[in-house]
């Protein structure tokens, strides 16, 4: 997958592998999300898609906030 098809979001609030799994399992159900890799040590959530322009970033941000995480920045 090309780099321009990947979004990285820095969040706060992940504290364990359970948090990683929860973020990954919920986000991968959003339309156009192909894969998700969350890392609680770095606070980075990597989201890969086949079509970045169709990725609903508002939905992703809202979902992360609903899970109790704060969005620090989109990289």
Backbone as CSV, one residue per row, in Angstrom:
resi,resn,N_x,N_y,N_z,CA_x,CA_y,CA_z,C_x,C_y,C_z
1,UNK,0.846,-1.176,0.000,0.000,0.000,0.000,0.891,1.239,0.000
2,UNK,0.531,2.213,-0.826,1.329,3.429,-0.923,1.201,4.272,0.335
3,UNK,2.230,5.051,0.612,2.236,5.892,1.803,1.085,6.883,1.811
4,UNK,0.689,7.400,0.637,-0.385,8.379,0.611,-1.749,7.753,0.896
5,UNK,-1.790,6.477,1.138,-3.017,5.792,1.525,-2.999,5.430,3.002
6,UNK,-2.163,6.120,3.765,-2.066,5.860,5.200,-2.209,7.167,5.957
7,UNK,-2.998,7.117,7.021,-3.174,8.260,7.919,-2.645,7.834,9.280
8,UNK,-1.943,8.723,9.935,-1.509,8.472,11.310,-2.136,9.526,12.204
9,UNK,-2.702,9.074,13.313,-3.337,9.968,14.274,-2.689,9.728,15.627
10,UNK,-2.246,10.815,16.250,-1.691,10.717,17.604,-2.833,10.989,18.580
11,UNK,-3.045,10.050,19.508,-4.107,10.197,20.496,-3.534,10.034,21.901
12,UNK,-4.283,10.474,22.876,-3.895,10.230,24.265,-4.972,9.383,24.918
13,UNK,-4.542,8.580,25.879,-5.483,7.772,26.637,-5.313,6.276,26.492
14,UNK,-4.549,5.814,25.487,-4.298,4.376,25.372,-3.250,3.994,26.404
15,UNK,-3.548,2.959,27.192,-2.615,2.598,28.263,-2.236,1.120,28.285
16,UNK,-2.781,0.326,27.339,-2.488,-1.110,27.367,-2.820,-1.737,26.018
17,UNK,-2.477,-3.009,25.876,-2.782,-3.708,24.630,-4.286,-3.881,24.446
18,UNK,-5.018,-3.922,25.532,-6.479,-3.984,25.428,-7.026,-2.744,24.740
19,UNK,-6.437,-1.595,25.058,-6.815,-0.336,24.394,-6.507,-0.419,22.898
20,UNK,-5.336,-0.924,22.570,-4.956,-1.082,21.162,-5.984,-1.931,20.429
21,UNK,-6.317,-3.075,21.015,-7.269,-3.987,20.382,-8.631,-3.341,20.198
22,UNK,-9.071,-2.616,21.200,-10.377,-1.953,21.130,-10.394,-0.934,19.990
23,UNK,-9.372,-0.100,19.912,-9.279,0.902,18.847,-9.253,0.221,17.481
24,UNK,-8.421,-0.791,17.330,-8.301,-1.489,16.050,-9.619,-2.133,15.643
25,UNK,-10.265,-2.832,16.557,-11.502,-3.542,16.234,-12.638,-2.606,15.858
26,UNK,-12.729,-1.470,16.522,-13.810,-0.529,16.224,-13.543,0.221,14.916
27,UNK,-12.329,0.726,14.737,-12.034,1.519,13.542,-12.060,0.697,12.263
28,UNK,-11.700,-0.577,12.333,-11.675,-1.370,11.098,-13.073,-1.614,10.536
29,UNK,-14.107,-1.300,11.309,-15.480,-1.444,10.826,-15.996,-0.201,10.114
30,UNK,-15.199,0.854,10.065,-15.593,2.075,9.361,-15.347,1.883,7.871
31,UNK,-16.283,2.360,7.073,-16.197,2.213,5.626,-14.886,2.776,5.086
32,UNK,-14.286,2.043,4.167,-13.026,2.379,3.482,-11.778,2.209,4.331
33,UNK,-11.894,1.751,5.566,-10.723,1.444,6.386,-10.311,0.008,6.078
34,UNK,-9.096,-0.162,5.578,-8.602,-1.493,5.221,-7.907,-2.172,6.396
35,UNK,-7.099,-1.416,7.135,-6.415,-1.983,8.290,-6.106,-0.877,9.286
36,UNK,-5.939,-1.297,10.540,-5.640,-0.361,11.625,-4.557,-0.973,12.492
37,UNK,-3.585,-0.157,12.879,-2.557,-0.584,13.813,-2.429,0.493,14.885
38,UNK,-2.779,0.143,16.115,-2.681,1.087,17.231,-1.521,0.678,18.126
39,UNK,-0.784,1.666,18.626,0.352,1.403,19.499,0.241,2.297,20.724
40,UNK,-0.025,1.685,21.877,-0.219,2.498,23.081,1.078,3.136,23.571
41,UNK,2.228,2.551,23.257,3.505,3.143,23.678,3.763,4.489,23.010
42,UNK,3.407,4.586,21.735,3.635,5.828,20.989,2.388,6.705,20.918
43,UNK,1.225,6.114,21.175,-0.029,6.851,21.045,-0.440,7.068,19.599
44,UNK,0.145,6.283,18.692,-0.129,6.444,17.267,-1.104,5.370,16.790
45,UNK,-2.092,5.818,16.023,-3.020,4.919,15.342,-2.778,5.096,13.847
46,UNK,-2.375,4.013,13.176,-2.157,4.026,11.731,-3.374,3.412,11.060
47,UNK,-3.909,4.129,10.089,-5.085,3.663,9.362,-4.719,3.603,7.891
48,UNK,-4.931,2.446,7.275,-4.662,2.280,5.851,-5.976,2.113,5.110
49,UNK,-6.004,2.669,3.899,-7.191,2.639,3.065,-6.777,2.476,1.609
50,UNK,-7.691,1.994,0.788,-7.414,1.919,-0.645,-7.715,3.236,-1.344
51,UNK,-8.540,4.074,-0.715,-8.939,5.331,-1.339,-9.027,6.417,-0.280
52,UNK,-7.969,7.148,-0.098,-7.884,8.121,0.992,-8.918,9.233,0.880
53,UNK,-9.283,9.611,-0.331,-10.246,10.706,-0.469,-11.652,10.300,-0.029
54,UNK,-11.932,9.007,0.034,-13.238,8.536,0.496,-13.245,8.170,1.976
55,UNK,-12.128,8.346,2.652,-12.036,8.026,4.076,-12.722,9.125,4.882
56,UNK,-13.643,8.746,5.741,-14.424,9.700,6.536,-13.665,10.034,7.823
57,UNK,-12.811,11.055,7.739,-11.988,11.428,8.893,-12.826,11.933,10.055
58,UNK,-13.929,12.601,9.761,-14.801,13.068,10.844,-15.345,11.889,11.636
59,UNK,-15.737,10.825,10.932,-16.250,9.623,11.595,-15.155,8.965,12.429
60,UNK,-13.949,8.911,11.904,-12.831,8.311,12.635,-12.541,9.104,13.905
61,UNK,-12.463,10.426,13.784,-12.202,11.270,14.955,-13.316,11.142,15.984
62,UNK,-14.562,11.169,15.524,-15.705,11.046,16.434,-15.695,9.698,17.145
63,UNK,-15.361,8.647,16.415,-15.311,7.307,16.998,-14.234,7.228,18.074
64,UNK,-13.059,7.763,17.795,-11.985,7.759,18.790,-12.390,8.546,20.032
65,UNK,-13.027,9.679,19.834,-13.481,10.480,20.974,-14.569,9.750,21.761
66,UNK,-15.482,9.066,21.053,-16.525,8.284,21.726,-15.934,7.153,22.558
67,UNK,-14.776,6.638,22.132,-14.088,5.589,22.888,-13.342,6.158,24.095
68,UNK,-13.277,7.483,24.185,-12.645,8.124,25.335,-11.232,8.629,25.103
69,UNK,-10.813,8.689,23.843,-9.463,9.140,23.525,-9.492,10.571,23.002
70,UNK,-8.429,11.301,23.273,-8.292,12.669,22.779,-7.400,12.670,21.545
71,UNK,-7.843,13.365,20.497,-7.050,13.516,19.287,-6.023,14.616,19.543
72,UNK,-4.754,14.284,19.440,-3.699,15.277,19.626,-3.289,15.902,18.300
73,UNK,-3.138,15.059,17.269,-2.805,15.575,15.941,-2.971,14.486,14.895
74,UNK,-3.238,14.926,13.673,-3.257,14.032,12.521,-1.947,14.264,11.800
75,UNK,-1.185,13.186,11.638,0.161,13.300,11.057,0.133,13.060,9.557
